[in-house]
Amino acid sequence: MSNMNSLEEYKKKRRFDRTAEPGPEVESSESGNRFVVQKHRASQLHYDFRLESGGVLKSWAVPKGPSPNPSVKRLAMAVEDHPLAYADFEGVITEGEYGGGTVMVWDRGTFKPENGDVESALKKGELKITLRGKKLKGSWVLVRTRGRQWLLIKHRDRYASDVDIALSAPTSVVTKRTLAEIAEDEGGDVRKAASGDPPGIPRRTRVLRRKGRRRAVWGAESSE
Ligand code: MN
């Protein structure tokens, strides 16, 4: 299988006794065409755009995140393949480890390649896809410009819009949490994570734990 060693770089960069991230196993999902976008407050805020292909997630780091506006071209730096299980990872990577910071599952769903199979389209440097996510929908293209540098661009269709989706839909598609809330729940750096949330977002100030159940308190004064 051609992807047998495609997780080598992923493996080399991480210490699995120090990070909560999934191990480097090659496996396919039932659908075989999952996609995920993870908002990641590491040394810089960025969005990791990942598409399932050949038992791994082909991955790009998109500093400004995907834009549904067809006239906006977003830089997407190709990074190492990630294991499929990464699509379910939301939490904290220990500070000091590779990618240390807070990770949110910002969007996910399935995709359909529009111009042949993913591997050969990527080799040609142009991959057209239809996304079926909660936030990202319709037709998109990834075009290689040079080296690891690609552009992620929305095609004109009924899902195109000039809404700033990073501001209008900033929270986890799985848990509805902000980056600060994920950091707070998972023992991360809350202040650093909060710098990746839009300003003025309602913020849960603390979490009460009672009989193993969590109750969010929104904007509460400290009264206990
Ligand atoms: Mn990342």
Residues whose N, C-alpha, C, O or C-beta is under 5 A from the ligand:
A	BS01	MN	H40 D48
